Amino acid sequence: MSDDSVTTWRDLLREAMEGLGDPGPVVAYAPDEAAFGIEFSPGYGLAEGPAMLAWTATRVYFPLVDDGREWLGSAPRDPQAAGQKHLGGE
């Protein structure tokens, strides 16, 4: 994704779910589903994406940012004995 591209949380959520093999559906959106259609530039610079959370039957998705680059992370909805690996920039 180039720095001048435009996306939405809806598009990034679809990509994240596909990458994890999460069949969905999304069962809840916060603050509301409309926030997922707002366009923003996910490239480096300032964080532009609106606050959001999304829940599927198996995962919770949330925004991540490193040096202004934005993408979605997720964690299992249910407790996991193995814990959660680090998320974010390395």
N, C-alpha and C positions, 0 to 999 in steps of 0.2 A: 504494500500500500504506500503510495507516495505521500509526501508531506502536504500536497495541495489537494488531496482527495477529500470527498465529502461522503459521510455515511450516516447511519442512524443506529441507535441501540437495537432496533428491530433486526437490521441486517447483521450486526455483530452478534446478536443473540442466536440467530439462525446458524451462523457459522460456528459459534462455540458449541451449540447443541449437536450439530453434525459432527464436529471434530471429536466429541466425547461419545458419540453413539447414543445420545439422549433422544428418545423418540417423542418426548413431550407427552401431552400438550403442556403449554404454560397454563398453570392453574391460578396464578395471581400475579399482578403487576403493581409496583409501587413507584411513584405516587399514583399513577394511573396509566392505562394503556396509551393514551395520547402522547406521553413523554417519550415513548419508544419510536415515534415517528418524526421527532425533531432532528433536523439535519445539523451536523457539526463536522469539523475537521479533526480527525483523530491523530493527526501528525504531531510532531514535536513542537513545543511552544507552550502555550497556555492550555490548561484543561478546559474544554468547551462543552463536553457532554453534560446533560442535566443529571441530577441525582436520580438513581434508579435502583430497583431490586426486582428480580423475577424468580418465581418459584415454579418448578415442574414437580412431578411426582417423586423424583429422585434427587434433585439438585437445587441449590440456591445460587443464582448468578448475581454478580455485583461488579461495579466499575473498578478498574485498576488504572493507575497512571504512573509513568516514570519519565521524568523530564518533559512532561506534557503529552507524551504519546499515550493514547487511551485504548484500552481493550477490556474484555470481560474475563473475570476469573469466576470460579465456582467452587463450591464445597458440597459434599453430600448433605442431604436433609437430615439423615439419621446418623447417630453417633457411629464413628468408625474406630476400631481398635488400633489401627495403624496411624491414626492422626492425619494431619494435613501437611503436605509438602509446602515449602516456601513458594510464594507467589510474588510476581513483580519482576523488575529489572535485575539483571545480574551483571 
